[in-house]
Amino acid sequence: MSIDSAVASPSGNSNDKARLARAIAKAQASPGSSLALYHLAEEYRVQGCNDAWRTAIHAALNLPHFGSRETYFRARAKLLMGDWSGWSDYEVRQDKPGEWFARQPMAQQIRWRIKQWDGIEDLRNLTLLAVGEKGFGDVVQMLRYLPTLIGKSMHLVVLCRRELVDLIQYNVGQSVTVQAFDDSNPISADRYVWLMSMPALTGRLPPFVPLRAPAPMGRPIDSTDRLRIGLCWAGRPTHTADHRRSMPLASLERLINSQAFAVHSLQVGQRAAEATAFPQLLPAPTSIKNFADTANAILSLDCVVTVDTAVAHLSGSLGVNTYLLLSAGADWRWGLTDSTDWYPTMRLIRQRRLGDWSDVVDNVVSRLVEIGRH
């Protein structure tokens, strides 16, 4: 590939352009390096240069892949393009420096003490430990596989962060043990599996069955019968891509102040306080302390508008109409189109230019106005 032929005009700021220039220089200096091309491709993608991204990706895919880092980037590229085999490549994340596994002592203890399930072994007389790795959204996304695991094992134990315990327990029933990472009870199991390994182990996506909320709230009374919308505008601030995936609440002013909608905040964490600057933005229908509470709140609304955070996965998993607002360089799991097989009631709305949310907000407001008319 000629790098010069892939050069496009980025829409980002001077730092973005400088980063792209460095990536081009590295790729030119290492013409046989798939890793250099993957890095270049990612710079193109986050700046909305999609044709250049494809050129660099196809060149990288045609080069030899010698180590786990190259395989990891190949996984992300495949999954962006909808190639399910990317999940098999993604298994190298278990040994990637800096990944969740390297940072969690619990993950290392599980590996030392329990044998990993290979996806083939008969588990009918065995207890299986399913570990919800990584962030909240990653775990919620993979809950779709729990019914499969319940049917395969004598007993299933799900290990997750405490904020997810109530939601998962309600959906799997009392025959499954759901345990928090910080629980003092010892873990007893014959085999373990990382939940994010299930797509690779099964080779398919199970049929969509909506999650249930433990105590869904009644619909808020609104004499104008306005469309009831849940809004989440920011993800975890420590996420490496938070500067791209979260958005200023002020960018959503047109949505919040519209007389056609009753907009309720689903935001938690330090950015929830931003809602006080917008009197029209209503509080959540119920107090939110964990994901069971969030599910209860979501099911009292007509739809959810959210950035790429756990609320998106939860709303989609509940089968609620969800509008996902995405950066030009969105996470690989969202592919490249305006829909996803993971969540049939979700629509993806993407930036045209990196950092510019105006078109995204105009798009979602137009869609919501149409819904309100019917």
C-alpha positions as CSV (number, residue, x, y, z in Angstrom):
1,M,0.0,0.0,0.0
2,S,1.1,3.5,-0.7
3,I,0.6,5.5,2.5
4,D,0.4,8.7,0.4
5,S,-2.7,7.3,-1.4
6,A,-4.5,6.9,1.8
7,V,-3.9,10.4,3.2
8,A,-7.0,12.3,3.9
9,S,-7.8,15.6,5.5
10,P,-8.6,15.0,9.2
11,S,-11.4,17.0,10.8
12,G,-9.9,17.1,14.3
13,N,-7.8,19.7,16.0
14,S,-4.0,20.4,15.7
15,N,-3.2,17.6,18.2
16,D,-5.3,15.1,16.2
17,K,-3.5,16.1,13.0
18,A,-0.1,15.9,14.6
19,R,-0.9,12.4,15.9
20,L,-2.0,11.3,12.4
21,A,1.2,12.7,10.9
22,R,3.3,10.7,13.4
23,A,1.3,7.5,12.6
24,I,1.9,8.1,8.8
25,A,5.6,8.5,9.5
26,K,5.8,5.3,11.5
27,A,3.9,3.3,8.8
28,Q,6.2,4.7,6.1
29,A,9.3,3.7,8.1
30,S,7.9,0.2,8.8
31,P,6.3,-0.9,5.5
32,G,6.1,-4.6,6.6
33,S,4.6,-3.9,10.0
34,S,0.9,-4.7,10.4
35,L,1.0,-3.1,13.8
36,A,2.1,0.3,12.4
37,L,-0.7,0.1,9.8
38,Y,-3.3,-0.8,12.5
39,H,-2.3,2.3,14.5
40,L,-2.5,4.4,11.3
41,A,-5.9,3.0,10.5
42,E,-7.2,3.8,13.9
43,E,-6.0,7.5,13.6
44,Y,-7.8,7.7,10.3
45,R,-11.0,6.2,11.8
46,V,-11.3,8.4,14.8
47,Q,-11.0,11.4,12.6
48,G,-13.7,10.3,10.2
49,C,-11.4,9.3,7.3
50,N,-13.2,6.1,6.6
51,D,-11.9,5.4,3.1
52,A,-8.3,5.8,4.3
53,W,-9.1,3.6,7.3
54,R,-10.3,0.8,5.0
55,T,-7.2,1.1,2.8
56,A,-4.9,0.8,5.8
57,I,-6.8,-2.0,7.4
58,H,-6.9,-4.2,4.3
59,A,-3.2,-3.6,3.9
60,A,-2.6,-4.7,7.5
61,L,-4.7,-7.8,7.2
62,N,-2.6,-9.0,4.3
63,L,0.6,-8.8,6.3
64,P,2.0,-11.5,8.6
65,H,0.9,-11.4,12.2
66,F,3.7,-12.6,14.5
67,G,2.5,-11.7,18.0
68,S,-0.4,-11.1,20.3
69,R,-0.5,-7.4,19.8
70,E,-1.0,-7.8,16.0
71,T,-3.6,-10.4,16.6
72,Y,-5.4,-8.1,19.1
73,F,-5.6,-5.3,16.6
74,R,-6.7,-7.7,13.9
75,A,-9.5,-8.8,16.2
76,R,-10.8,-5.2,16.5
77,A,-10.6,-4.6,12.8
78,K,-12.5,-7.8,12.0
79,L,-15.2,-7.0,14.5
80,L,-15.6,-3.5,13.2
81,M,-16.3,-5.0,9.8
82,G,-18.7,-7.6,11.2
83,D,-16.4,-10.6,10.8
84,W,-17.3,-12.9,13.7
85,S,-13.9,-14.7,13.5
86,G,-12.6,-11.5,15.2
87,W,-13.9,-12.9,18.5
88,S,-11.4,-15.8,18.2
89,D,-8.6,-13.4,17.7
90,Y,-9.9,-11.3,20.6
91,E,-9.0,-14.2,23.0
92,V,-5.4,-12.9,23.0
93,R,-6.7,-10.1,25.3
94,Q,-6.1,-12.5,28.2
95,D,-2.3,-12.0,27.8
96,K,-2.3,-8.4,26.6
97,P,-0.2,-6.1,28.9
98,G,-2.4,-3.5,30.6
99,E,-5.6,-5.4,29.9
100,W,-8.2,-6.1,32.7
101,F,-6.5,-9.5,33.4
102,A,-3.2,-7.9,34.2
103,R,-4.7,-5.4,36.6
104,Q,-7.0,-7.7,38.6
105,P,-5.5,-10.0,41.3
106,M,-8.8,-11.9,41.3
107,A,-8.4,-12.8,37.7
108,Q,-4.9,-14.2,38.4
109,Q,-6.2,-16.3,41.4
110,I,-8.9,-17.8,39.2
111,R,-6.4,-18.8,36.6
112,W,-4.1,-20.4,39.2
113,R,-6.8,-22.3,41.0
114,I,-9.4,-23.4,38.5
115,K,-9.1,-25.0,35.0
116,Q,-10.5,-22.9,32.1
117,W,-13.4,-24.3,30.2
118,D,-12.6,-25.0,26.5
119,G,-16.2,-24.7,25.3
120,I,-16.4,-28.4,24.5
121,E,-16.0,-30.3,27.8
122,D,-19.2,-31.8,29.2
123,L,-20.2,-29.7,32.3
124,R,-23.3,-31.6,33.3
125,N,-21.6,-32.8,36.5
126,L,-19.5,-29.7,37.1
127,T,-19.8,-26.3,38.6
128,L,-18.9,-23.5,36.2
129,L,-17.7,-20.1,37.2
130,A,-18.6,-17.4,34.7
131,V,-16.5,-14.2,35.3
132,G,-17.9,-10.9,34.2
133,E,-14.6,-9.2,33.2
134,K,-13.9,-5.6,32.3
135,G,-16.4,-2.8,32.5
136,F,-20.1,-2.7,33.4
137,G,-21.2,-2.4,29.7
138,D,-19.0,-5.4,28.7
139,V,-20.7,-7.6,31.3
140,V,-24.2,-6.5,30.5
141,Q,-23.6,-7.2,26.8
142,M,-22.5,-10.7,27.6
143,L,-25.4,-11.6,29.9
144,R,-27.1,-12.8,26.7
145,Y,-25.0,-16.0,27.1
146,L,-26.0,-16.9,30.6
147,P,-29.0,-19.0,29.6
148,T,-26.6,-21.1,27.4
149,L,-24.3,-21.6,30.4
150,I,-27.2,-22.5,32.8
151,G,-28.2,-25.2,30.4
152,K,-24.7,-26.7,30.1
153,S,-23.5,-26.9,33.7
154,M,-24.7,-28.7,36.9
155,H,-24.4,-25.4,38.7
156,L,-23.5,-21.9,37.5
157,V,-21.7,-19.3,39.6
158,V,-21.5,-15.7,38.2
159,L,-18.8,-13.5,39.5
160,C,-19.3,-9.7,38.8
161,R,-19.0,-6.3,40.3
162,R,-21.4,-5.6,43.2
163,E,-23.5,-3.0,41.3
164,L,-24.6,-5.8,38.9
165,V,-25.5,-8.5,41.4
166,D,-29.2,-7.7,41.9
167,L,-29.9,-7.3,38.2
168,I,-28.2,-10.5,37.3
169,Q,-29.7,-12.5,40.2
170,Y,-33.2,-11.4,39.3
171,N,-32.8,-12.5,35.6
172,V,-31.1,-15.9,36.2
173,G,-33.1,-17.0,39.3
174,Q,-32.1,-18.5,42.6
175,S,-30.7,-21.7,41.0
176,V,-27.7,-19.7,40.0
177,T,-25.2,-18.2,42.5
178,V,-24.4,-14.6,41.7
179,Q,-21.4,-13.3,43.7
180,A,-19.6,-9.9,43.9
181,F,-15.9,-9.7,43.4
182,D,-15.6,-8.2,46.9
183,D,-17.7,-10.9,48.6
184,S,-15.8,-12.6,51.4
185,N,-17.4,-16.0,50.6
186,P,-14.9,-18.4,49.0
187,I,-15.3,-19.3,45.3
188,S,-15.9,-22.9,44.6
189,A,-16.0,-24.2,41.0
190,D,-14.6,-26.9,38.8
191,R,-14.1,-24.8,35.6
192,Y,-14.2,-21.1,34.8
193,V,-15.0,-19.1,31.7
194,W,-14.6,-15.3,30.9
195,L,-18.0,-14.1,29.8
196,M,-16.4,-12.2,26.9
197,S,-15.0,-15.5,25.6
198,M,-18.4,-16.9,25.0
199,P,-18.8,-15.4,21.4
200,A,-15.5,-17.2,20.5
201,L,-16.4,-20.5,22.3
202,T,-19.9,-20.7,20.8
203,G,-19.3,-19.1,17.5
204,R,-22.7,-17.5,17.4
205,L,-25.0,-14.9,19.0
206,P,-27.9,-16.4,20.9
207,P,-31.5,-15.3,20.1
208,F,-32.4,-12.0,21.7
209,V,-34.4,-12.3,24.9
210,P,-34.9,-9.0,26.8
211,L,-33.6,-8.7,30.3
212,R,-36.2,-8.0,33.0
213,A,-36.2,-5.4,35.7
214,P,-36.9,-6.4,39.3
215,A,-39.5,-3.6,40.0
216,P,-40.2,-1.5,36.9
217,M,-41.6,1.9,37.8
218,G,-45.0,3.0,36.6
219,R,-45.1,5.5,33.8
220,P,-44.7,9.1,35.1
221,I,-47.9,11.1,34.9
222,D,-47.6,13.9,32.3
223,S,-50.8,15.8,31.4
224,T,-49.3,16.7,28.0
225,D,-48.6,13.0,27.2
226,R,-45.1,14.0,26.0
227,L,-42.6,11.4,24.9
228,R,-40.7,10.3,28.0
229,I,-36.9,10.1,27.3
230,G,-34.1,8.9,29.5
231,L,-30.8,10.7,28.9
232,C,-27.2,9.8,29.7
233,W,-24.5,12.0,28.4
234,A,-21.3,10.8,29.9
235,G,-19.4,7.6,30.7
236,R,-16.7,6.7,33.1
237,P,-14.3,9.6,33.2
238,T,-11.3,7.3,33.6
239,H,-12.0,5.5,30.4
240,T,-9.2,6.0,27.9
241,A,-11.6,7.2,25.2
242,D,-13.9,9.3,27.5
243,H,-12.9,12.5,25.8
244,R,-14.4,11.2,22.6
245,R,-17.4,9.1,23.8
246,S,-18.8,11.5,26.4
247,M,-20.4,14.8,25.4
248,P,-21.0,18.2,27.0
249,L,-24.5,18.3,28.4
250,A,-24.9,21.7,26.7
251,S,-24.7,20.0,23.3
252,L,-28.1,18.4,24.2
253,E,-29.9,21.7,25.1
254,R,-32.2,21.5,22.0
255,L,-33.4,18.0,23.2
256,I,-33.7,19.0,26.9
257,N,-35.6,22.2,26.3
258,S,-38.0,20.8,23.6
259,Q,-41.6,21.1,24.7
260,A,-42.3,17.9,22.9
261,F,-40.3,15.7,25.3
262,A,-40.1,15.0,29.0
263,V,-36.4,14.3,29.5
264,H,-35.2,12.4,32.6
265,S,-31.6,12.2,33.6
266,L,-30.2,8.7,33.9
267,Q,-26.7,10.0,34.6
268,V,-24.8,8.9,37.6
269,G,-21.3,9.7,38.9
270,Q,-19.6,13.1,39.1
271,R,-21.2,14.5,36.0
272,A,-24.7,13.9,37.2
273,A,-24.5,17.3,39.0
274,E,-24.4,19.1,35.6
275,A,-28.2,18.6,35.3
276,T,-28.7,21.4,37.8
277,A,-27.8,23.9,35.1
278,F,-30.9,22.7,33.0
279,P,-34.2,23.2,34.9
280,Q,-36.1,21.4,32.2
281,L,-34.1,18.2,32.7
282,L,-36.1,16.0,35.1
283,P,-34.6,13.7,37.7
284,A,-34.7,9.9,37.1
285,P,-38.1,8.3,37.8
286,T,-36.5,6.5,40.7
287,S,-33.4,6.7,42.9
288,I,-30.5,4.9,41.1
289,K,-28.0,3.1,43.3
290,N,-27.2,0.1,41.1
291,F,-28.1,-1.5,37.7
292,A,-31.3,-3.0,39.0
293,D,-32.5,0.5,39.9
294,T,-31.4,1.8,36.5
295,A,-33.4,-1.0,34.7
296,N,-36.5,-0.1,36.8
297,A,-36.1,3.5,35.7
298,I,-35.6,2.7,32.0
299,L,-38.7,0.6,31.8
300,S,-40.8,3.5,32.9
301,L,-39.7,5.5,29.9
302,D,-40.5,5.5,26.2
303,C,-36.9,5.5,25.0
304,V,-33.4,6.2,26.0
305,V,-30.8,8.6,24.4
306,T,-27.3,7.8,25.6
307,V,-23.6,7.9,24.7
308,D,-21.5,4.8,24.7
309,T,-21.6,3.7,28.2
310,A,-23.2,0.9,30.3
311,V,-26.7,2.5,30.1
312,A,-26.6,1.9,26.3
313,H,-26.0,-1.8,26.9
314,L,-28.6,-2.1,29.6
315,S,-31.3,-0.2,27.7
316,G,-30.6,-2.3,24.6
317,S,-30.7,-5.5,26.6
318,L,-34.1,-4.5,28.1
319,G,-35.5,-4.2,24.6
320,V,-36.2,-0.5,25.0
321,N,-35.9,1.9,22.0
322,T,-32.4,3.2,22.3
323,Y,-30.6,5.9,20.4
324,L,-26.8,5.6,20.8
325,L,-24.8,8.7,20.2
326,L,-21.4,7.8,18.9
327,S,-18.1,9.5,18.2
328,A,-16.6,9.4,14.7
329,G,-14.1,6.9,16.2
330,A,-16.6,4.8,18.2
331,D,-15.6,1.6,19.9
332,W,-15.1,-1.5,17.7
333,R,-18.1,-3.3,19.2
334,W,-20.5,-1.0,17.4
335,G,-19.3,-1.9,13.9
336,L,-19.8,0.6,11.1
337,T,-23.5,0.7,10.4
338,D,-26.5,2.3,12.1
339,S,-27.7,-0.9,13.8
340,T,-26.3,-3.8,15.8
341,D,-27.4,-7.5,16.0
342,W,-26.8,-7.4,19.7
343,Y,-29.7,-5.0,20.4
344,P,-32.6,-5.0,17.9
345,T,-34.2,-1.9,19.3
346,M,-31.1,0.2,19.2
347,R,-30.2,2.7,16.5
348,L,-26.7,4.1,16.2
349,I,-26.2,7.8,15.3
350,R,-22.6,8.8,14.5
351,Q,-20.7,12.0,14.3
352,R,-19.8,13.1,10.8
353,R,-16.8,15.1,12.1
354,L,-14.7,14.2,15.2
355,G,-15.8,16.2,18.2
356,D,-18.9,17.8,16.5
357,W,-22.1,16.6,18.2
358,S,-24.4,19.0,16.4
359,D,-25.4,16.7,13.5
360,V,-25.9,13.8,16.0
361,V,-28.3,15.9,18.2
362,D,-30.2,17.2,15.2
363,N,-30.6,13.6,13.9
364,V,-31.9,12.2,17.2
365,V,-34.3,15.1,17.8
366,S,-35.7,14.7,14.3
367,R,-36.3,10.9,15.0
368,L,-37.9,11.6,18.3
369,V,-40.2,14.2,16.9
370,E,-41.4,11.7,14.3
371,I,-42.0,9.1,17.1
372,G,-44.0,11.6,19.1
373,R,-46.3,12.2,16.1
374,H,-47.4,8.6,15.9
